[in-house]
Amino acid sequence: MELDTTEKNEEKRLLCRFKSEAGEVVGDIMDLPVGCSLQQLTLICNALLDQEEPVPYLFYINDTEITSTLDKAVNISNINTEEVVDIIYQQQAVFRVRPITRCTSSMPGHAEAVISVSFSPDGKHLASGSGDTTVRFWDVLTQTPHYTCKGHKNWVLCISWSPNSRKLASACKDGRIIIWDPFTGKQLGKTLVGHKQWVTSLSWEPYHQNTDCRLLASSSKDGDVKIWDTVLCQTLLTISGHIKSVTVVKWGGSGLIYTASQDRTIKVWRAKDGILCRTLEGHAHWVNTLALNTDYILRIGAFDPVRDTNKDTLDENKSKSQEFAHKRYKEVVEACGERLVSGSDDFTMFLWDPEKEKKPLARLTGHQQLVNDVKFSPDGRILASASFDKSIKLWQAKTGKFISTLRGHVQAVYMVSFSADSRLMVSGSADSTLKLWNLKTNKLEYDLPGHGDEVYAVDWSTDGSRVASGGKDKVLKLWQN
């Protein structure tokens, strides 16, 4: 009897066609056996796309991932097998990031809480900002302090790397912004003065729009957003329109600037002249956090973690590296444009198509307390939200459909950071631990204790090799495999 059923299965076939996420059909309709495995589908897809080197893919039928064979996914999806079945393929990162398992270095030096940590786009430098009014640069190879930068007179609240890794901007509670040279630790130009209250967020003009990396946007508690020329050290534009504190500014890749505010709105501005394009409304409380599905690609500029990371490709040919950055940006937005997600004190998130629509695409509910951080995975497919309710939730980035709740922290989760290959995620919490999550299984992979107090900031380096964290215990920690 067993033989009969396997023979029947072998006879069973499906008419299938391969489609990209953007809906483009690749090749002709195929007649495939239902027992066709994931490996076989990968081989077929590589052949159809004429890939010189084999590339890993994920395959979906009706949002159901094919993890073993075709027939299993078809059964789960309840699909009509009489019709042509669309197999959606998604390219995975070619390189794999190894999970971080241990703390390799604890670097004291700050005299107050570490509020922000950030790796440079090329992964070679690490910077931190602290309540002790200083910015510090650290040597990631020797894991020692490099430079201590003194210039601010008040808490350094946020830092941001230019996309070419040549400059770091830092802003403080006095509303002043300073640009630093990571190679010397010296201040570049004059201090940028103009905001009347503290600066809440910084965002550079994307590399594919300007390789000079000289324009910087800042948002402030004074309700204004300013665009600065960091070479001339002057304000080019002041954007006013919010009636309360502006909590976040994001400089998008299509010439738009997005701002979120305590006035419960998100506004979309044209970057070149500061004209208001549209106001996105829906939140019932302060909007704390914004994320773009292009954040990772805009952050790394022309840096490519797959190529030799020691080559300084930016100097070789600026137009070539700009072209490369633009091509990669277009690949991310090809499927559904530049998407925006907002997180609020009202415990919800909204998913927006801000270039076209005033109405949200989806309202994401389920958190029991305020949403503190939202991030898209580097490949733009998953959305993670961290909340004061001690949990992290995962959502489908395209639709806002709920995937899973990650539980393990015993206090508020402040921040999450994805690995460059989108397979892993790390979170930092008020419970003084970091936790590493596997996004294939949606389970906790490693518990990473070590900090003496609340962890405010975590960042995963763009080359995937290490994670940095900082917090209330004034210590910066590096984590590796």
Residue pairs with C-beta under 8 A, 6 or more apart in sequence:
9 34
9 35
9 71
10 33
10 35
12 33
12 34
12 71
13 31
13 32
13 33
13 34
14 31
14 32
14 33
14 34
14 70
14 74
14 81
14 85
15 29
15 30
15 31
15 83
15 84
15 85
16 29
16 30
16 31
16 32
16 70
16 84
16 85
16 86
16 87
17 25
17 26
17 27
17 28
17 29
17 30
17 84
17 85
17 86
17 87
18 25
18 26
18 27
18 30
18 44
18 45
18 48
18 87
18 89
19 25
19 26
19 86
19 87
19 88
19 89
20 26
20 88
20 89
20 335
21 88
21 89
21 90
21 334
21 335
21 336
22 334
22 335
26 45
26 48
26 49
26 89
27 48
29 84
30 44
32 70
33 70
34 69
34 70
34 71
34 74
35 69
35 70
35 71
36 69
36 70
37 68
37 69
38 59
38 66
38 67
38 68
38 69
41 57
41 59
41 66
41 70
41 87
42 54
42 56
42 57
43 54
45 57
45 59
45 89
46 54
46 55
46 57
49 55
53 94
55 91
55 92
55 94
56 91
56 92
56 93
56 94
57 89
57 90
57 91
57 92
58 65
58 89
58 90
58 92
59 65
59 66
59 73
59 87
59 88
59 89
59 90
60 66
60 73
60 87
60 88
60 90
61 70
61 73
61 74
61 77
61 79
61 85
61 86
61 87
61 88
62 77
62 79
63 77
63 396
63 401
64 73
64 76
64 77
65 73
66 72
66 73
66 87
67 73
74 81
74 85
79 85
90 379
90 381
92 379
92 421
92 422
93 378
93 379
93 420
93 421
93 422
93 423
94 306
95 305
95 306
95 420
95 421
95 464
96 421
96 423
97 419
97 420
97 421
97 423
97 424
97 460
97 464
98 464
98 481
99 424
99 436
99 438
99 445
99 446
99 481
100 426
100 436
100 446
100 448
100 466
100 467
100 479
100 480
100 481
101 436
101 446
101 479
101 480
101 481
102 448
102 479
102 480
102 481
103 448
103 450
103 477
103 478
103 479
104 143
104 466
104 478
104 479
104 480
105 143
105 477
105 478
106 450
106 475
106 476
106 477
107 138
107 143
107 144
107 145
107 475
107 476
107 477
107 478
108 474
108 475
108 476
109 136
109 145
109 148
109 476
110 128
110 130
110 131
110 132
110 134
110 136
110 470
110 474
110 475
110 476
111 130
111 132
111 474
112 130
112 131
112 132
112 155
112 474
113 130
113 131
113 456
113 470
113 471
113 472
113 473
113 474
114 128
114 129
114 130
114 456
114 457
114 470
114 471
114 474
114 475
114 476
115 129
115 130
115 131
115 155
115 156
115 157
115 158
115 456
115 457
115 470
116 128
116 129
116 156
116 157
116 158
116 159
116 456
116 457
116 470
117 126
117 127
117 128
117 457
117 458
117 459
117 468
117 469
117 470
117 476
118 126
118 127
118 128
118 159
118 160
118 161
118 168
118 459
118 468
119 125
119 126
119 140
119 161
119 459
119 460
119 461
119 462
119 468
120 126
120 127
120 161
120 165
120 168
120 182
120 462
121 161
121 163
121 164
121 165
121 299
121 300
121 301
121 303
121 462
122 165
122 300
122 303
122 309
122 462
122 463
123 140
123 303
123 305
123 309
123 461
123 462
123 463
123 465
124 140
124 165
124 309
125 137
125 138
125 140
125 161
125 165
125 168
125 182
126 137
126 138
126 140
126 461
126 468
126 478
127 135
127 136
127 137
127 138
127 159
127 161
127 168
127 170
127 180
127 182
128 135
128 136
128 138
128 159
128 457
128 468
128 470
128 476
129 135
129 156
129 157
129 158
129 159
129 170
130 136
130 155
130 156
130 470
130 474
131 155
131 156
132 474
133 150
133 152
133 153
133 154
133 155
133 156
133 172
134 148
134 149
134 150
134 152
134 156
135 148
135 149
135 151
135 152
135 156
135 159
135 168
135 170
135 178
135 180
136 145
136 146
136 147
136 148
136 149
136 476
137 145
137 146
137 147
137 149
137 168
137 180
137 182
137 185
138 144
138 145
138 146
138 476
139 145
139 146
140 461
140 466
140 478
143 478
146 185
147 182
147 184
147 185
148 185
149 170
149 178
149 180
149 185
149 186
149 187
151 178
151 187
151 191
152 170
152 172
152 174
152 176
152 178
153 172
153 174
153 176
154 172
154 173
154 174
154 198
155 172
155 173
156 170
156 171
156 172
157 171
157 172
157 173
157 198
157 199
157 200
158 170
158 171
158 199
158 200
158 201
158 202
159 168
159 169
159 170
159 171
159 202
160 168
160 169
160 170
160 202
160 203
160 204
160 216
161 167
161 168
161 169
161 204
161 299
162 168
162 169
162 204
162 213
162 216
162 230
163 204
163 206
163 207
163 213
163 298
163 299
163 300
163 301
163 302
163 325
164 207
164 211
164 213
164 301
164 302
164 314
165 182
165 301
165 303
166 181
166 182
166 213
167 179
167 180
167 181
167 182
167 188
167 213
167 230
168 179
168 180
168 182
169 177
169 178
169 179
169 180
169 202
169 204
169 216
169 230
170 177
170 178
170 180
171 177
171 178
171 198
171 199
171 202
171 218
172 198
172 199
173 198
174 198
175 193
175 194
175 195
175 196
175 197
175 198
175 199
175 220
175 222
176 191
176 192
176 193
176 195
176 199
177 191
177 192
177 195
177 199
177 202
177 216
177 218
177 228
178 187
178 191
178 192
179 187
179 188
179 189
179 192
179 216
179 230
180 186
180 187
180 188
181 187
181 188
188 230
189 230
189 231
189 233
190 233
191 233
192 218
192 228
192 230
192 233
192 234
192 235
194 226
194 235
194 238
195 218
195 220
195 222
195 224
195 226
196 220
196 222
196 224
197 220
197 221
197 222
197 245
198 220
198 221
199 218
199 219
199 220
199 221
200 219
200 220
200 221
200 245
200 246
200 247
200 248
201 218
201 219
201 246
201 247
201 248
201 249
202 216
202 217
202 218
202 249
203 216
203 217
203 218
203 249
203 250
203 251
203 257
204 213
204 215
204 216
204 217
204 251
205 213
205 214
205 215
205 216
205 217
205 251
205 271
206 251
206 252
206 253
206 298
206 301
206 325
206 329
207 213
207 298
207 301
207 302
207 321
207 322
207 325
208 253
208 301
208 322
208 325
208 326
208 329
209 253
209 255
211 302
211 314
211 318
211 319
211 321
211 322
212 231
213 301
214 229
214 230
214 231
215 227
215 228
215 229
215 230
215 236
216 227
216 228
216 230
217 225
217 226
217 227
217 228
217 249
217 251
217 257
217 271
218 225
218 226
218 228
218 249
219 225
219 246
219 247
219 248
219 249
219 259
220 226
220 245
220 246
221 245
221 246
222 245
223 240
223 242
223 243
223 244
223 245
223 246
223 261
224 238
224 239
224 240
224 242
224 246
225 238
225 239
225 240
225 242
225 246
225 249
225 257
225 259
225 269
226 235
226 237
226 238
226 239
227 235
227 236
227 237
227 239
227 257
227 271
227 274
228 234
228 235
228 236
229 236
237 273
237 274
238 274
239 257
239 259
239 269
239 274
241 267
241 269
241 276
242 259
242 261
242 263
242 265
242 267
243 261
243 263
244 261
244 262
244 263
245 261
245 262
246 259
246 260
246 261
247 260
247 261
247 262
247 286
247 287
247 288
247 289
248 258
248 259
248 260
248 287
248 288
248 289
248 290
249 257
249 258
249 259
250 257
250 258
250 259
250 290
250 291
250 292
250 295
250 340
251 257
251 271
251 298
252 258
252 271
252 292
252 294
252 298
252 338
252 354
253 292
253 294
253 297
253 298
253 329
253 333
253 338
254 333
254 338
254 355
255 270
255 271
255 272
256 268
256 269
256 270
256 271
256 277
256 338
256 354
256 355
257 268
257 269
257 270
257 271
258 266
258 267
258 268
258 269
258 290
258 292
258 340
258 354
259 266
259 267
259 269
260 266
260 287
260 288
260 289
260 290
260 342
261 267
261 286
261 287
262 286
262 287
264 281
264 283
264 284
264 285
264 286
264 287
264 344
265 279
265 280
265 281
265 283
265 287
266 279
266 280
266 283
266 287
266 290
266 340
266 342
266 352
266 354
267 276
267 278
267 279
267 280
268 276
268 277
268 278
268 279
268 280
268 354
268 355
269 275
269 276
269 277
270 277
278 354
278 358
279 358
280 340
280 342
280 350
280 352
280 354
280 358
280 360
281 358
282 350
282 360
282 363
283 342
283 344
283 346
283 348
283 350
284 344
284 346
284 348
285 344
285 345
285 346
285 370
286 344
286 345
287 342
287 343
287 344
288 343
288 344
288 345
288 370
288 371
288 372
289 342
289 343
289 371
289 372
289 373
289 374
290 340
290 341
290 342
290 343
290 374
291 340
291 341
291 374
291 375
291 376
291 383
292 298
292 338
292 339
292 340
292 376
293 332
293 333
293 336
293 338
293 339
293 340
293 376
293 380
293 397
294 329
294 332
294 333
294 338
294 380
295 375
295 376
296 376
296 377
296 378
296 380
296 418
296 420
297 325
297 328
297 329
297 332
297 378
298 329
299 462
300 462
301 314
301 321
301 325
302 313
302 314
302 321
302 322
302 324
302 325
303 309
303 313
303 462
304 313
304 324
305 420
305 462
305 463
305 464
307 313
309 463
313 321
314 321
332 380
335 380
335 398
336 353
336 398
337 353
337 355
337 356
338 354
338 355
339 351
339 352
339 353
339 354
339 361
339 376
339 380
339 397
339 398
340 351
340 352
340 353
340 354
341 349
341 350
341 351
341 352
341 364
341 374
341 376
341 383
341 397
342 349
342 350
342 352
342 374
343 349
343 371
343 372
343 373
343 374
343 385
344 370
344 371
345 370
345 371
346 370
347 365
347 367
347 368
347 369
347 370
347 371
347 387
347 389
348 363
348 364
348 365
348 367
348 371
349 363
349 364
349 371
349 374
349 383
349 385
349 395
349 400
350 360
350 362
350 363
350 364
351 360
351 361
351 362
351 363
351 364
351 383
351 395
351 397
351 400
352 360
352 361
353 361
361 399
361 400
362 399
362 400
362 401
363 400
364 383
364 385
364 393
364 395
364 400
364 402
366 393
366 402
366 405
367 385
367 387
367 389
367 391
367 393
368 387
368 389
369 387
369 388
369 389
369 412
370 387
370 388
371 385
371 386
371 387
372 386
372 387
372 388
372 412
372 413
372 414
372 415
373 385
373 386
373 413
373 414
373 415
373 416
374 383
374 384
374 385
374 386
375 383
375 384
375 416
375 417
375 418
376 382
376 383
376 397
377 383
377 384
377 397
377 418
377 422
377 425
377 439
378 418
378 419
378 420
378 421
378 422
379 422
380 397
381 396
381 397
381 398
381 422
382 394
382 395
382 396
382 397
382 403
382 418
382 422
382 439
383 394
383 395
383 396
383 397
383 400
384 392
384 393
384 394
384 395
384 416
384 418
384 425
385 392
385 393
385 395
386 392
386 413
386 414
386 415
386 416
386 427
387 393
387 412
387 413
388 412
388 413
389 412
390 407
390 409
390 410
390 411
390 412
390 413
390 429
391 405
391 406
391 407
391 409
391 413
392 405
392 406
392 409
392 413
392 416
392 425
392 427
392 437
393 402
393 403
393 404
393 405
393 406
394 402
394 403
394 404
394 405
394 406
394 439
394 442
395 401
395 402
395 403
396 403
403 442
404 442
406 427
406 437
406 442
406 444
408 435
408 444
408 447
409 427
409 429
409 431
409 433
409 435
410 429
410 431
411 429
411 430
411 431
411 454
412 429
412 430
413 427
413 428
413 429
413 430
414 428
414 429
414 430
414 454
414 455
414 456
414 457
415 427
415 428
415 455
415 456
415 457
415 458
416 425
416 426
416 427
416 428
416 458
417 425
417 426
417 427
417 458
417 459
417 460
417 467
418 424
418 425
418 460
419 425
419 426
419 460
419 464
420 460
420 461
420 462
420 463
420 464
421 464
422 439
423 438
423 439
423 440
424 436
424 437
424 438
424 439
424 445
425 436
425 437
425 439
426 434
426 435
426 436
426 437
426 448
426 458
426 460
426 467
426 479
427 434
427 435
427 437
427 458
428 434
428 455
428 456
428 457
428 458
428 469
428 471
429 435
429 454
429 455
430 454
430 455
431 454
432 449
432 451
432 452
432 453
432 454
432 455
432 471
432 473
433 447
433 448
433 449
433 450
433 451
433 455
434 448
434 450
434 451
434 455
434 458
434 467
434 469
434 479
435 444
435 446
435 447
435 448
436 444
436 445
436 446
436 447
436 448
437 443
437 444
437 445
438 444
438 445
448 479
450 477
451 469
451 471
451 473
451 475
451 477
452 472
452 473
452 475
453 471
453 472
453 473
454 471
454 472
455 469
455 470
455 471
455 472
456 470
456 471
456 472
457 469
457 470
457 471
458 467
458 468
458 469
459 467
459 468
459 469
460 466
460 467
461 467
461 468
465 480
466 478
466 479
466 480
467 478
467 479
467 480
468 476
468 477
468 478
468 479
469 476
469 477
469 479
470 476
470 477
